[in-house]
Amino acid sequence: MVVTIAGEKKKIKEGTTVAQLIIDENVENADYVTVTINDEFVDSENFDSTVINENDVVEFLYFMGGGSL
Amino acid sequence: MLYLKKEDYDKILKHCVDGLPNESCGLIGGTKDGSDKYIKKVYLLTNLDASNEHFSMDPKEQLNAIKDMRANGYELLGNFHSHPESPSRPSEEDKRLAYDTKVNYLILSLMEIDNPVLKAFNIDEEKNVTVEEIKICDTI
């Protein structure tokens, strides 16, 4: 099935979960990535159970923060 | 080399000065040509921490900025934040929280308010820091 990942249309296997997609896409520092599907934020606790569906739009967002000390 | 329009530099500076005494932050989007990166648009984001010592970008604003970049044919080139009272160099926390090794990290020091200093850095997985030169131009 076809989905859009980080702006690119890609074919993935049916039943692919967010956790598997993170592995398949070789996402670096995955523990610090926020995932959205169709603009909805997915709780990291649900990465293993959330299945990607046909035509979903998936984004990976790195946490961006820091400090001056 | 990172190319930044003067008007976009002024936007970053105003955002960060307006945000004092707290740190301010945002994203930069644009295009790449080899090792040259051209900042085409700056996104002024909210520092959810509202602190003068640290910042966290609002993920919803972050998502909207990324979507706007895609709509304009830009890619995420990096982010920026201010250091209200310290020099323009990555702090230990900046390095620790630099999870995306593919982007530039810009820091605007306002410790001398009449002499703001903007620098850009690369931070790799081992947390090694290198400087990326910035050229501020009238047009790019």
N, CA and C atoms of all chains as a GROMACS GRO file, in nm:
protein
  627
    1MET      N    1   0.085  -0.120   0.000
    1MET     CA    2   0.000   0.000   0.000
    1MET      C    3   0.088   0.124   0.000
    2VAL      N    4   0.030   0.235  -0.046
    2VAL     CA    5   0.107   0.358  -0.061
    2VAL      C    6   0.075   0.455   0.053
    3VAL      N    7   0.180   0.510   0.112
    3VAL     CA    8   0.163   0.613   0.215
    3VAL      C    9   0.263   0.725   0.185
    4THR      N   10   0.246   0.836   0.253
    4THR     CA   11   0.341   0.946   0.237
    4THR      C   12   0.422   0.959   0.365
    5ILE      N   13   0.554   0.944   0.350
    5ILE     CA   14   0.642   0.949   0.466
    5ILE      C   15   0.740   1.064   0.447
    6ALA      N   16   0.734   1.158   0.540
    6ALA     CA   17   0.820   1.276   0.533
    6ALA      C   18   0.816   1.339   0.394
    7GLY      N   19   0.696   1.349   0.340
    7GLY     CA   20   0.677   1.418   0.213
    7GLY      C   21   0.695   1.333   0.089
    8GLU      N   22   0.738   1.207   0.106
    8GLU     CA   23   0.761   1.121  -0.010
    8GLU      C   24   0.662   1.005  -0.010
    9LYS      N   25   0.607   0.977  -0.128
    9LYS     CA   26   0.516   0.862  -0.140
    9LYS      C   27   0.600   0.734  -0.144
   10LYS      N   28   0.562   0.639  -0.061
   10LYS     CA   29   0.637   0.513  -0.053
   10LYS      C   30   0.539   0.398  -0.039
   11LYS      N   31   0.586   0.279  -0.082
   11LYS     CA   32   0.508   0.157  -0.062
   11LYS      C   33   0.557   0.088   0.064
   12ILE      N   34   0.464   0.052   0.149
   12ILE     CA   35   0.500  -0.026   0.269
   12ILE      C   36   0.405  -0.146   0.278
   13LYS      N   37   0.446  -0.242   0.362
   13LYS     CA   38   0.362  -0.361   0.379
   13LYS      C   39   0.237  -0.327   0.461
   14GLU      N   40   0.128  -0.394   0.426
   14GLU     CA   41   0.007  -0.376   0.507
   14GLU      C   42   0.034  -0.427   0.649
   15GLY      N   43  -0.021  -0.359   0.746
   15GLY     CA   44  -0.003  -0.400   0.885
   15GLY      C   45   0.121  -0.340   0.951
   16THR      N   46   0.194  -0.257   0.875
   16THR     CA   47   0.315  -0.196   0.933
   16THR      C   48   0.276  -0.104   1.048
   17THR      N   49   0.343  -0.122   1.160
   17THR     CA   50   0.318  -0.034   1.274
   17THR      C   51   0.414   0.085   1.270
   18VAL      N   52   0.385   0.184   1.354
   18VAL     CA   53   0.474   0.299   1.365
   18VAL      C   54   0.614   0.253   1.408
   19ALA      N   55   0.618   0.161   1.504
   19ALA     CA   56   0.748   0.112   1.554
   19ALA      C   57   0.828   0.047   1.441
   20GLN      N   58   0.759  -0.034   1.358
   20GLN     CA   59   0.828  -0.100   1.248
   20GLN      C   60   0.872   0.000   1.142
   21LEU      N   61   0.787   0.100   1.119
   21LEU     CA   62   0.820   0.202   1.018
   21LEU      C   63   0.946   0.279   1.060
   22ILE      N   64   0.958   0.307   1.188
   22ILE     CA   65   1.077   0.377   1.237
   22ILE      C   66   1.203   0.296   1.207
   23ILE      N   67   1.192   0.164   1.222
   23ILE     CA   68   1.306   0.076   1.191
   23ILE      C   69   1.330   0.073   1.040
   24ASP      N   70   1.223   0.054   0.965
   24ASP     CA   71   1.237   0.042   0.819
   24ASP      C   72   1.294   0.170   0.757
   25GLU      N   73   1.261   0.284   0.816
   25GLU     CA   74   1.306   0.412   0.761
   25GLU      C   75   1.442   0.455   0.818
   26ASN      N   76   1.501   0.369   0.900
   26ASN     CA   77   1.633   0.399   0.959
   26ASN      C   78   1.634   0.536   1.028
   27VAL      N   79   1.532   0.562   1.106
   27VAL     CA   80   1.524   0.691   1.176
   27VAL      C   81   1.629   0.694   1.288
   28GLU      N   82   1.717   0.795   1.282
   28GLU     CA   83   1.821   0.808   1.385
   28GLU      C   84   1.760   0.858   1.516
   29ASN      N   85   1.822   0.820   1.625
   29ASN     CA   86   1.780   0.866   1.758
   29ASN      C   87   1.628   0.857   1.775
   30ALA      N   88   1.576   0.738   1.744
   30ALA     CA   89   1.431   0.720   1.738
   30ALA      C   90   1.361   0.748   1.870
   31ASP      N   91   1.433   0.735   1.980
   31ASP     CA   92   1.370   0.761   2.111
   31ASP      C   93   1.328   0.907   2.126
   32TYR      N   94   1.383   0.993   2.041
   32TYR     CA   95   1.356   1.136   2.055
   32TYR      C   96   1.276   1.190   1.937
   33VAL      N   97   1.205   1.099   1.871
   33VAL     CA   98   1.126   1.137   1.755
   33VAL      C   99   0.977   1.134   1.791
   34THR      N  100   0.910   1.240   1.751
   34THR     CA  101   0.765   1.246   1.762
   34THR      C  102   0.708   1.208   1.626
   35VAL      N  103   0.598   1.132   1.628
   35VAL     CA  104   0.539   1.087   1.502
   35VAL      C  105   0.398   1.143   1.489
   36THR      N  106   0.368   1.193   1.370
   36THR     CA  107   0.230   1.232   1.342
   36THR      C  108   0.178   1.149   1.226
   37ILE      N  109   0.050   1.113   1.234
   37ILE     CA  110  -0.020   1.049   1.123
   37ILE      C  111  -0.139   1.136   1.090
   38ASN      N  112  -0.140   1.186   0.969
   38ASN     CA  113  -0.249   1.276   0.925
   38ASN      C  114  -0.268   1.390   1.026
   39ASP      N  115  -0.156   1.448   1.067
   39ASP     CA  116  -0.150   1.564   1.158
   39ASP      C  117  -0.188   1.532   1.303
   40GLU      N  118  -0.214   1.407   1.333
   40GLU     CA  119  -0.243   1.369   1.472
   40GLU      C  120  -0.116   1.312   1.535
   41PHE      N  121  -0.083   1.361   1.654
   41PHE     CA  122   0.035   1.311   1.723
   41PHE      C  123   0.007   1.173   1.783
   42VAL      N  124   0.102   1.083   1.762
   42VAL     CA  125   0.089   0.947   1.814
   42VAL      C  126   0.170   0.937   1.943
   43ASP      N  127   0.105   0.895   2.049
   43ASP     CA  128   0.176   0.877   2.175
   43ASP      C  129   0.281   0.768   2.159
   44SER      N  130   0.402   0.794   2.208
   44SER     CA  131   0.511   0.696   2.188
   44SER      C  132   0.478   0.560   2.250
   45GLU      N  133   0.391   0.561   2.352
   45GLU     CA  134   0.351   0.433   2.412
   45GLU      C  135   0.270   0.348   2.314
   46ASN      N  136   0.217   0.413   2.211
   46ASN     CA  137   0.133   0.341   2.116
   46ASN      C  138   0.202   0.311   1.982
   47PHE      N  139   0.334   0.333   1.977
   47PHE     CA  140   0.406   0.308   1.851
   47PHE      C  141   0.393   0.161   1.808
   48ASP      N  142   0.397   0.070   1.906
   48ASP     CA  143   0.392  -0.073   1.872
   48ASP      C  144   0.253  -0.116   1.825
   49SER      N  145   0.151  -0.046   1.870
   49SER     CA  146   0.015  -0.092   1.839
   49SER      C  147  -0.054  -0.010   1.730
   50THR      N  148   0.009   0.101   1.690
   50THR     CA  149  -0.055   0.186   1.589
   50THR      C  150  -0.014   0.141   1.449
   51VAL      N  151  -0.114   0.103   1.372
   51VAL     CA  152  -0.089   0.052   1.237
   51VAL      C  153  -0.109   0.164   1.135
   52ILE      N  154  -0.018   0.169   1.039
   52ILE     CA  155  -0.028   0.269   0.932
   52ILE      C  156  -0.130   0.218   0.829
   53ASN      N  157  -0.214   0.308   0.783
   53ASN     CA  158  -0.316   0.271   0.684
   53ASN      C  159  -0.285   0.333   0.547
   54GLU      N  160  -0.347   0.276   0.447
   54GLU     CA  161  -0.332   0.325   0.309
   54GLU      C  162  -0.356   0.476   0.305
   55ASN      N  163  -0.269   0.547   0.232
   55ASN     CA  164  -0.278   0.693   0.208
   55ASN      C  165  -0.251   0.778   0.332
   56ASP      N  166  -0.209   0.715   0.440
   56ASP     CA  167  -0.173   0.795   0.558
   56ASP      C  168  -0.053   0.886   0.525
   57VAL      N  169  -0.050   1.000   0.593
   57VAL     CA  170   0.063   1.093   0.581
   57VAL      C  171   0.137   1.091   0.714
   58VAL      N  172   0.260   1.044   0.708
   58VAL     CA  173   0.338   1.025   0.831
   58VAL      C  174   0.455   1.124   0.833
   59GLU      N  175   0.474   1.185   0.948
   59GLU     CA  176   0.589   1.275   0.966
   59GLU      C  177   0.667   1.232   1.089
   60PHE      N  178   0.799   1.243   1.080
   60PHE     CA  179   0.886   1.221   1.196
   60PHE      C  180   0.943   1.357   1.236
   61LEU      N  181   0.922   1.395   1.360
   61LEU     CA  182   0.971   1.524   1.409
   61LEU      C  183   1.068   1.500   1.524
   62TYR      N  184   1.186   1.554   1.512
   62TYR     CA  185   1.279   1.544   1.624
   62TYR      C  186   1.241   1.644   1.732
   63PHE      N  187   1.252   1.600   1.856
   63PHE     CA  188   1.240   1.696   1.965
   63PHE      C  189   1.347   1.801   1.945
   64MET      N  190   1.311   1.927   1.953
   64MET     CA  191   1.410   2.034   1.940
   64MET      C  192   1.406   2.121   2.064
   65GLY      N  193   1.515   2.115   2.135
   65GLY     CA  194   1.526   2.194   2.256
   65GLY      C  195   1.672   2.207   2.294
   66GLY      N  196   1.695   2.281   2.399
   66GLY     CA  197   1.833   2.301   2.443
   66GLY      C  198   1.835   2.399   2.558
   67GLY      N  199   1.952   2.450   2.583
   67GLY     CA  200   1.965   2.544   2.693
   67GLY      C  201   2.093   2.621   2.681
   68SER      N  202   2.106   2.721   2.762
   68SER     CA  203   2.224   2.806   2.750
   68SER      C  204   2.324   2.779   2.860
   69LEU      N  205   2.296   2.680   2.946
   69LEU     CA  206   2.391   2.653   3.054
   69LEU      C  207   2.472   2.528   3.026
   70MET      N  208   2.859   2.627   0.362
   70MET     CA  209   2.821   2.768   0.382
   70MET      C  210   2.669   2.779   0.390
   71LEU      N  211   2.625   2.861   0.482
   71LEU     CA  212   2.482   2.885   0.501
   71LEU      C  213   2.455   3.030   0.460
   72TYR      N  214   2.360   3.048   0.370
   72TYR     CA  215   2.328   3.182   0.322
   72TYR      C  216   2.195   3.227   0.384
   73LEU      N  217   2.195   3.347   0.440
   73LEU     CA  218   2.078   3.400   0.511
   73LEU      C  219   2.053   3.542   0.464
   74LYS      N  220   1.928   3.569   0.422
   74LYS     CA  221   1.894   3.705   0.381
   74LYS      C  222   1.895   3.798   0.501
   75LYS      N  223   1.938   3.922   0.475
   75LYS     CA  224   1.943   4.021   0.583
   75LYS      C  225   1.806   4.038   0.648
   76GLU      N  226   1.699   4.038   0.566
   76GLU     CA  227   1.564   4.059   0.623
   76GLU      C  228   1.527   3.941   0.713
   77ASP      N  229   1.575   3.821   0.680
   77ASP     CA  230   1.545   3.705   0.765
   77ASP      C  231   1.631   3.709   0.893
   78TYR      N  232   1.755   3.757   0.878
   78TYR     CA  233   1.836   3.776   0.999
   78TYR      C  234   1.766   3.875   1.092
   79ASP      N  235   1.712   3.983   1.034
   79ASP     CA  236   1.644   4.084   1.116
   79ASP      C  237   1.521   4.024   1.186
   80LYS      N  238   1.451   3.932   1.114
   80LYS     CA  239   1.334   3.866   1.176
   80LYS      C  240   1.377   3.783   1.297
   81ILE      N  241   1.485   3.708   1.279
   81ILE     CA  242   1.535   3.624   1.389
   81ILE      C  243   1.575   3.712   1.507
   82LEU      N  244   1.648   3.820   1.475
   82LEU     CA  245   1.694   3.909   1.581
   82LEU      C  246   1.576   3.971   1.656
   83LYS      N  247   1.477   4.019   1.582
   83LYS     CA  248   1.361   4.082   1.647
   83LYS      C  249   1.286   3.981   1.734
   84HIS      N  250   1.267   3.861   1.681
   84HIS     CA  251   1.196   3.756   1.757
   84HIS      C  252   1.269   3.730   1.888
   85CYS      N  253   1.400   3.722   1.881
   85CYS     CA  254   1.478   3.689   2.001
   85CYS      C  255   1.486   3.807   2.099
   86VAL      N  256   1.495   3.928   2.047
   86VAL     CA  257   1.497   4.045   2.135
   86VAL      C  258   1.360   4.062   2.200
   87ASP      N  259   1.254   4.043   2.121
   87ASP     CA  260   1.118   4.054   2.177
   87ASP      C  261   1.093   3.949   2.285
   88GLY      N  262   1.162   3.835   2.273
   88GLY     CA  263   1.140   3.726   2.368
   88GLY      C  264   1.216   3.740   2.498
   89LEU      N  265   1.307   3.838   2.504
   89LEU     CA  266   1.384   3.855   2.628
   89LEU      C  267   1.292   3.882   2.746
   90PRO      N  268   1.323   3.836   2.866
   90PRO     CA  269   1.452   3.777   2.904
   90PRO      C  270   1.465   3.628   2.872
   91ASN      N  271   1.361   3.570   2.809
   91ASN     CA  272   1.365   3.426   2.784
   91ASN      C  273   1.438   3.392   2.654
   92GLU      N  274   1.472   3.266   2.641
   92GLU     CA  275   1.526   3.217   2.515
   92GLU      C  276   1.412   3.212   2.413
   93SER      N  277   1.448   3.236   2.288
   93SER     CA  278   1.352   3.224   2.179
   93SER      C  279   1.405   3.121   2.080
   94CYS      N  280   1.315   3.074   1.992
   94CYS     CA  281   1.357   2.965   1.904
   94CYS      C  282   1.278   2.968   1.774
   95GLY      N  283   1.323   2.890   1.679
   95GLY     CA  284   1.254   2.880   1.551
   95GLY      C  285   1.323   2.782   1.459
   96LEU      N  286   1.268   2.771   1.339
   96LEU     CA  287   1.322   2.678   1.240
   96LEU      C  288   1.362   2.755   1.115
   97ILE      N  289   1.452   2.695   1.038
   97ILE     CA  290   1.490   2.754   0.910
   97ILE      C  291   1.468   2.651   0.801
   98GLY      N  292   1.407   2.697   0.692
   98GLY     CA  293   1.383   2.609   0.577
   98GLY      C  294   1.446   2.668   0.453
   99GLY      N  295   1.480   2.583   0.359
   99GLY     CA  296   1.539   2.635   0.236
   99GLY      C  297   1.582   2.525   0.143
  100THR      N  298   1.683   2.555   0.065
  100THR     CA  299   1.730   2.460  -0.038
  100THR      C  300   1.880   2.437  -0.022
  101LYS      N  301   1.924   2.326  -0.081
  101LYS     CA  302   2.066   2.291  -0.077
  101LYS      C  303   2.120   2.282  -0.220
  102ASP      N  304   2.244   2.321  -0.234
  102ASP     CA  305   2.315   2.303  -0.361
  102ASP      C  306   2.456   2.260  -0.325
  103GLY      N  307   2.477   2.130  -0.326
  103GLY     CA  308   2.605   2.078  -0.277
  103GLY      C  309   2.617   2.106  -0.128
  104SER      N  310   2.729   2.168  -0.090
  104SER     CA  311   2.748   2.198   0.052
  104SER      C  312   2.690   2.335   0.089
  105ASP      N  313   2.638   2.406  -0.011
  105ASP     CA  314   2.578   2.537   0.017
  105ASP      C  315   2.430   2.521   0.052
  106LYS      N  316   2.389   2.594   0.154
  106LYS     CA  317   2.250   2.588   0.198
  106LYS      C  318   2.192   2.729   0.198
  107TYR      N  319   2.077   2.743   0.137
  107TYR     CA  320   2.015   2.875   0.121
  107TYR      C  321   1.888   2.882   0.204
  108ILE      N  322   1.889   2.965   0.305
  108ILE     CA  323   1.772   2.979   0.391
  108ILE      C  324   1.670   3.066   0.319
  109LYS      N  325   1.554   3.006   0.288
  109LYS     CA  326   1.451   3.079   0.213
  109LYS      C  327   1.340   3.131   0.304
  110LYS      N  328   1.327   3.068   0.420
  110LYS     CA  329   1.219   3.112   0.508
  110LYS      C  330   1.255   3.077   0.653
  111VAL      N  331   1.228   3.171   0.742
  111VAL     CA  332   1.248   3.144   0.885
  111VAL      C  333   1.111   3.133   0.952
  112TYR      N  334   1.102   3.044   1.047
  112TYR     CA  335   0.976   3.019   1.118
  112TYR      C  336   0.999   3.052   1.265
  113LEU      N  337   0.920   3.145   1.314
  113LEU     CA  338   0.935   3.192   1.452
  113LEU      C  339   0.844   3.109   1.540
  114LEU      N  340   0.902   3.028   1.627
  114LEU     CA  341   0.823   2.935   1.707
  114LEU      C  342   0.820   2.977   1.854
  115THR      N  343   0.730   2.914   1.926
  115THR     CA  344   0.713   2.942   2.068
  115THR      C  345   0.807   2.854   2.151
  116ASN      N  346   0.873   2.917   2.247
  116ASN     CA  347   0.951   2.840   2.344
  116ASN      C  348   0.856   2.797   2.456
  117LEU      N  349   0.817   2.671   2.452
  117LEU     CA  350   0.720   2.623   2.552
  117LEU      C  351   0.773   2.633   2.694
  118ASP      N  352   0.906   2.632   2.709
  118ASP     CA  353   0.963   2.638   2.844
  118ASP      C  354   0.952   2.779   2.904
  119ALA      N  355   0.939   2.881   2.819
  119ALA     CA  356   0.933   3.020   2.866
  119ALA      C  357   1.040   3.044   2.972
  120SER      N  358   1.163   3.014   2.936
  120SER     CA  359   1.273   3.020   3.032
  120SER      C  360   1.390   3.097   2.970
  121ASN      N  361   1.473   3.157   3.055
  121ASN     CA  362   1.593   3.224   3.003
  121ASN      C  363   1.713   3.129   3.000
  122GLU      N  364   1.690   3.002   3.036
  122GLU     CA  365   1.801   2.907   3.039
  122GLU      C  366   1.781   2.786   2.948
  123HIS      N  367   1.660   2.764   2.901
  123HIS     CA  368   1.639   2.652   2.810
  123HIS      C  369   1.515   2.674   2.724
  124PHE      N  370   1.505   2.590   2.621
  124PHE     CA  371   1.390   2.603   2.532
  124PHE      C  372   1.346   2.466   2.484
  125SER      N  373   1.216   2.458   2.452
  125SER     CA  374   1.158   2.343   2.382
  125SER      C  375   1.063   2.399   2.279
  126MET      N  376   1.078   2.355   2.155
  126MET     CA  377   0.988   2.404   2.051
  126MET      C  378   0.851   2.340   2.064
  127ASP      N  379   0.750   2.417   2.027
  127ASP     CA  380   0.613   2.367   2.026
  127ASP      C  381   0.600   2.268   1.910
  128PRO      N  382   0.575   2.138   1.938
  128PRO     CA  383   0.570   2.040   1.829
  128PRO      C  384   0.461   2.067   1.726
  129LYS      N  385   0.349   2.127   1.769
  129LYS     CA  386   0.243   2.158   1.672
  129LYS      C  387   0.290   2.266   1.574
  130GLU      N  388   0.358   2.367   1.627
  130GLU     CA  389   0.412   2.471   1.540
  130GLU      C  390   0.523   2.414   1.451
  131GLN      N  391   0.597   2.321   1.509
  131GLN     CA  392   0.704   2.254   1.434
  131GLN      C  393   0.644   2.180   1.314
  132LEU      N  394   0.535   2.107   1.338
  132LEU     CA  395   0.469   2.032   1.232
  132LEU      C  396   0.417   2.128   1.124
  133ASN      N  397   0.354   2.237   1.166
  133ASN     CA  398   0.302   2.334   1.069
  133ASN      C  399   0.415   2.392   0.984
  134ALA      N  400   0.527   2.418   1.048
  134ALA     CA  401   0.642   2.473   0.974
  134ALA      C  402   0.694   2.371   0.872
  135ILE      N  403   0.703   2.246   0.912
  135ILE     CA  404   0.750   2.142   0.821
  135ILE      C  405   0.655   2.129   0.701
  136LYS      N  406   0.525   2.136   0.730
  136LYS     CA  407   0.428   2.125   0.620
  136LYS      C  408   0.440   2.244   0.525
  137ASP      N  409   0.464   2.363   0.582
  137ASP     CA  410   0.481   2.481   0.497
  137ASP      C  411   0.607   2.467   0.411
  138MET      N  412   0.713   2.413   0.471
  138MET     CA  413   0.836   2.392   0.393
  138MET      C  414   0.809   2.299   0.275
  139ARG      N  415   0.739   2.189   0.302
  139ARG     CA  416   0.709   2.093   0.194
  139ARG      C  417   0.627   2.160   0.084
  140ALA      N  418   0.527   2.241   0.126
  140ALA     CA  419   0.440   2.307   0.028
  140ALA      C  420   0.519   2.404  -0.060
  141ASN      N  421   0.628   2.458  -0.005
  141ASN     CA  422   0.709   2.555  -0.080
  141ASN      C  423   0.830   2.492  -0.148
  142GLY      N  424   0.844   2.361  -0.133
  142GLY     CA  425   0.959   2.294  -0.194
  142GLY      C  426   1.088   2.312  -0.116
  143TYR      N  427   1.077   2.348   0.009
  143TYR     CA  428   1.195   2.366   0.093
  143TYR      C  429   1.216   2.241   0.179
  144GLU      N  430   1.333   2.232   0.237
  144GLU     CA  431   1.359   2.128   0.336
  144GLU      C  432   1.406   2.193   0.465
  145LEU      N  433   1.396   2.115   0.570
  145LEU     CA  434   1.441   2.166   0.700
  145LEU      C  435   1.593   2.176   0.698
  146LEU      N  436   1.643   2.298   0.715
  146LEU     CA  437   1.789   2.318   0.717
  146LEU      C  438   1.843   2.323   0.859
  147GLY      N  439   1.755   2.360   0.954
  147GLY     CA  440   1.804   2.366   1.091
  147GLY      C  441   1.712   2.442   1.182
  148ASN      N  442   1.764   2.473   1.297
  148ASN     CA  443   1.686   2.552   1.391
  148ASN      C  444   1.773   2.662   1.450
  149PHE      N  445   1.709   2.754   1.518
  149PHE     CA  446   1.785   2.859   1.587
  149PHE      C  447   1.727   2.879   1.726
  150HIS      N  448   1.813   2.926   1.815
  150HIS     CA  449   1.763   2.972   1.945
  150HIS      C  450   1.858   3.077   1.998
  151SER      N  451   1.810   3.150   2.096
  151SER     CA  452   1.892   3.258   2.151
  151SER      C  453   1.955   3.216   2.283
  152HIS      N  454   2.068   3.275   2.309
  152HIS     CA  455   2.132   3.268   2.441
  152HIS      C  456   2.130   3.410   2.497
  153PRO      N  457   2.034   3.440   2.585
  153PRO     CA  458   2.021   3.578   2.633
  153PRO      C  459   2.143   3.626   2.712
  154GLU      N  460   2.209   3.535   2.779
  154GLU     CA  461   2.316   3.580   2.869
  154GLU      C  462   2.445   3.502   2.854
  155SER      N  463   2.461   3.434   2.743
  155SER     CA  464   2.583   3.353   2.725
  155SER      C  465   2.626   3.358   2.579
  156PRO      N  466   2.749   3.314   2.552
  156PRO     CA  467   2.802   3.327   2.415
  156PRO      C  468   2.732   3.237   2.315
  157SER      N  469   2.762   3.262   2.188
  157SER     CA  470   2.703   3.185   2.079
  157SER      C  471   2.785   3.057   2.058
  158ARG      N  472   2.762   2.962   2.144
  158ARG     CA  473   2.821   2.830   2.126
  158ARG      C  474   2.731   2.729   2.195
  159PRO      N  475   2.727   2.606   2.142
  159PRO     CA  476   2.636   2.507   2.200
  159PRO      C  477   2.672   2.473   2.344
  160SER      N  478   2.573   2.481   2.431
  160SER     CA  479   2.593   2.440   2.570
  160SER      C  480   2.593   2.287   2.576
  161GLU      N  481   2.625   2.232   2.690
  161GLU     CA  482   2.619   2.086   2.706
  161GLU      C  483   2.477   2.036   2.679
  162GLU      N  484   2.379   2.113   2.725
  162GLU     CA  485   2.240   2.072   2.701
  162GLU      C  486   2.205   2.081   2.552
  163ASP      N  487   2.255   2.186   2.486
  163ASP     CA  488   2.233   2.197   2.342
  163ASP      C  489   2.288   2.074   2.270
  164LYS      N  490   2.407   2.034   2.309
  164LYS     CA  491   2.470   1.919   2.243
  164LYS      C  492   2.394   1.790   2.274
  165ARG      N  493   2.357   1.776   2.399
  165ARG     CA  494   2.287   1.654   2.441
  165ARG      C  495   2.154   1.639   2.366
  166LEU      N  496   2.088   1.752   2.342
  166LEU     CA  497   1.955   1.747   2.281
  166LEU      C  498   1.957   1.768   2.130
  167ALA      N  499   2.076   1.764   2.073
  167ALA     CA  500   2.087   1.778   1.926
  167ALA      C  501   2.074   1.639   1.865
  168TYR      N  502   1.952   1.598   1.839
  168TYR     CA  503   1.927   1.460   1.794
  168TYR      C  504   1.930   1.446   1.642
  169ASP      N  505   1.913   1.556   1.572
  169ASP     CA  506   1.911   1.548   1.426
  169ASP      C  507   2.048   1.593   1.375
  170THR      N  508   2.125   1.497   1.328
  170THR     CA  509   2.263   1.528   1.286
  170THR      C  510   2.267   1.589   1.146
  171LYS      N  511   2.152   1.595   1.079
  171LYS     CA  512   2.152   1.641   0.940
  171LYS      C  513   2.124   1.792   0.928
  172VAL      N  514   2.099   1.857   1.042
  172VAL     CA  515   2.061   1.998   1.035
  172VAL      C  516   2.166   2.086   1.104
  173ASN      N  517   2.158   2.216   1.075
  173ASN     CA  518   2.244   2.313   1.142
  173ASN      C  519   2.173   2.368   1.265
  174TYR      N  520   2.253   2.398   1.365
  174TYR     CA  521   2.203   2.456   1.490
  174TYR      C  522   2.257   2.599   1.498
  175LEU      N  523   2.166   2.696   1.489
  175LEU     CA  524   2.207   2.837   1.495
  175LEU      C  525   2.181   2.891   1.635
  176ILE      N  526   2.278   2.966   1.683
  176ILE     CA  527   2.264   3.026   1.817
  176ILE      C  528   2.292   3.175   1.806
  177LEU      N  529   2.197   3.254   1.855
  177LEU     CA  530   2.211   3.399   1.856
  177LEU      C  531   2.239   3.443   1.999
  178SER      N  532   2.359   3.493   2.020
  178SER     CA  533   2.392   3.543   2.155
  178SER      C  534   2.350   3.689   2.166
  179LEU      N  535   2.278   3.717   2.277
  179LEU     CA  536   2.235   3.855   2.305
  179LEU      C  537   2.299   3.904   2.433
  180MET      N  538   2.409   3.840   2.472
  180MET     CA  539   2.471   3.880   2.599
  180MET      C  540   2.523   4.025   2.592
  181GLU      N  541   2.561   4.067   2.471
  181GLU     CA  542   2.587   4.209   2.448
  181GLU      C  543   2.477   4.255   2.354
  182ILE      N  544   2.376   4.317   2.409
  182ILE     CA  545   2.255   4.345   2.331
  182ILE      C  546   2.283   4.433   2.210
  183ASP      N  547   2.386   4.518   2.218
  183ASP     CA  548   2.418   4.604   2.103
  183ASP      C  549   2.512   4.535   2.005
  184ASN      N  550   2.552   4.415   2.038
  184ASN     CA  551   2.642   4.342   1.950
  184ASN      C  552   2.600   4.195   1.943
  185PRO      N  553   2.481   4.167   1.885
  185PRO     CA  554   2.435   4.029   1.877
  185PRO      C  555   2.528   3.946   1.788
  186VAL      N  556   2.546   3.820   1.826
  186VAL     CA  557   2.637   3.733   1.751
  186VAL      C  558   2.561   3.606   1.711
  187LEU      N  559   2.549   3.585   1.580
  187LEU     CA  560   2.482   3.465   1.529
  187LEU      C  561   2.586   3.372   1.469
  188LYS      N  562   2.586   3.248   1.516
  188LYS     CA  563   2.675   3.147   1.460
  188LYS      C  564   2.595   3.020   1.433
  189ALA      N  565   2.647   2.938   1.341
  189ALA     CA  566   2.581   2.812   1.307
  189ALA      C  567   2.677   2.696   1.332
  190PHE      N  568   2.620   2.585   1.373
  190PHE     CA  569   2.702   2.470   1.410
  190PHE      C  570   2.644   2.341   1.351
  191ASN      N  571   2.734   2.245   1.333
  191ASN     CA  572   2.694   2.106   1.307
  191ASN      C  573   2.727   2.029   1.434
  192ILE      N  574   2.639   1.938   1.473
  192ILE     CA  575   2.664   1.856   1.592
  192ILE      C  576   2.640   1.711   1.551
  193ASP      N  577   2.747   1.631   1.554
  193ASP     CA  578   2.733   1.493   1.507
  193ASP      C  579   2.689   1.399   1.620
  194GLU      N  580   2.675   1.270   1.586
  194GLU     CA  581   2.624   1.174   1.684
  194GLU      C  582   2.713   1.162   1.807
  195GLU      N  583   2.844   1.185   1.787
  195GLU     CA  584   2.937   1.179   1.902
  195GLU      C  585   2.942   1.312   1.975
  196LYS      N  586   2.856   1.404   1.934
  196LYS     CA  587   2.844   1.538   1.995
  196LYS      C  588   2.966   1.625   1.967
  197ASN      N  589   3.037   1.593   1.858
  197ASN     CA  590   3.144   1.682   1.811
  197ASN      C  591   3.079   1.802   1.743
  198VAL      N  592   3.134   1.920   1.772
  198VAL     CA  593   3.076   2.043   1.719
  198VAL      C  594   3.170   2.106   1.617
  199THR      N  595   3.118   2.141   1.502
  199THR     CA  596   3.194   2.217   1.403
  199THR      C  597   3.114   2.339   1.363
  200VAL      N  598   3.187   2.444   1.327
  200VAL     CA  599   3.121   2.568   1.288
  200VAL      C  600   3.085   2.564   1.140
  201GLU      N  601   2.965   2.609   1.108
  201GLU     CA  602   2.922   2.626   0.969
  201GLU      C  603   2.919   2.776   0.944
  202GLU      N  604   2.991   2.820   0.843
  202GLU     CA  605   2.998   2.964   0.818
  202GLU      C  606   2.863   3.016   0.769
  203ILE      N  607   2.827   3.135   0.816
  203ILE     CA  608   2.702   3.200   0.771
  203ILE      C  609   2.737   3.325   0.692
  204LYS      N  610   2.674   3.340   0.577
  204LYS     CA  611   2.691   3.464   0.502
  204LYS      C  612   2.555   3.534   0.497
  205ILE      N  613   2.550   3.655   0.549
  205ILE     CA  614   2.426   3.733   0.547
  205ILE      C  615   2.428   3.822   0.423
  206CYS      N  616   2.326   3.806   0.336
  206CYS     CA  617   2.323   3.873   0.206
  206CYS      C  618   2.196   3.955   0.193
  207ASP      N  619   2.198   4.053   0.102
  207ASP     CA  620   2.075   4.130   0.075
  207ASP      C  621   1.972   4.041   0.006
  208THR      N  622   2.019   3.958  -0.088
  208THR     CA  623   1.931   3.863  -0.156
  208THR      C  624   2.004   3.731  -0.171
  209ILE      N  625   1.927   3.624  -0.186
  209ILE     CA  626   1.991   3.495  -0.216
  209ILE      C  627   1.915   3.428  -0.329
   0.00000   0.00000   0.00000
